[in-house]
Amino acid sequence: MPMGDKYGTHRVLEPVGAMPQTALRLDNDMTKLFDNEILVDVIALNIDSASFTQIEHEAGGDEEKIKTIIMSIVATRGKQQNPVTGSGGMFIGKVAKIGPALANRDLKVGDKIASLVSLSLTPLRINKILAVHKEIDRVEVDAQAILFESGIYAKLPDDMDERLALAALDVAGAPAQTAKLVKPGDSVLILGAGGKSGLLCCYEAMKRVGPTGRVVANIHSERSRKVLEDLHLAHEVVVADATRPVEFLNKVLPANGGKEYDLSINCVNIQGAEMASILPVRDGGTVYFFSMATSFTRAALGAEGVGKDVTMIIGNGYTKDHAEITLWELRENPALRALFEKLYVK
């Protein structure tokens, strides 16, 4: 086969000229492999939390309906991109073929890898959905996917279960960005602290703030409090509804001595938490929206409307060395690793 575009635009069917992520449809014909593509036999999909929550709600929690919705999305779009949230997820699988132009990579047929690019831009063909794990947003599949020349991936480590690695790598951008953003002495508010990304962000923030900083973990219900407190992942845990911003503000400010925060990190998987992320942050502070349920229009106009001069960062799922940073968190904290094994190795 000829060389394709390194960013995958040769797989875009509609509209012509779009990038794969913004395209309505991709060519997911797996019988043709361009010289700079990698074909992967997919074992499992980790659906983005915001996307899976929406699909599960639409299906009324019924697993067969969840399967039908996912199969329909992929059949229509050639990729797993939720038409409501726009988000995707990631996959793990075994390398089936490597295009000759990529033969010099540190990769061979049979290697198990995790994709570190979104399913929302990845050509995917699902033959069958074998199982749905609603509690961890995971779908076991008989499927194939294409990685483009620009697509990043991680070889699955030998020292941990592949399901554990997948759970962590699925949200690797969040703790790695936290490592970059948090400075000694900072006050940090983490919304949605009870989920995968929230737990990892809490751990990374606690490491980075040092003895003079403060980390406050927000959760929606008491269910996650014990885990956060037992693992010492925050200085204080606050139960508050992030979709009710004024009420939220009045609960989280006292946890920081009445002062506004230097940084907030939004890991909430539902819509409407933009202002709860912005209001508690001081002028000149930073708001990091990792959640793909975020409306960046609401965030921008909302900050303007309340006169908040804050730096707002889109939840880029990639930052340098994010896979290594995230897996290392599990290696250096046995208690956190044990929790992830309990929750996600199923």
Helices and strands as residue ranges (DSSP letters): G 9-11, E 12-14, E 25-26, E 38-47, H 49-58, H 63-77, E 89-98, G 100-102, E 112-115, G 119-121, E 124-133, G 134-136, E 138-147, E 153-155, H 162-169, H 173-181, E 187-191, H 196-209, G 210-212, E 214-219, G 222-224, H 225-230, E 236-239, H 245-252, G 254-256, E 261-266, H 274-278, E 281-289, H 296-305, E 311-314, H 322-332, H 334-344
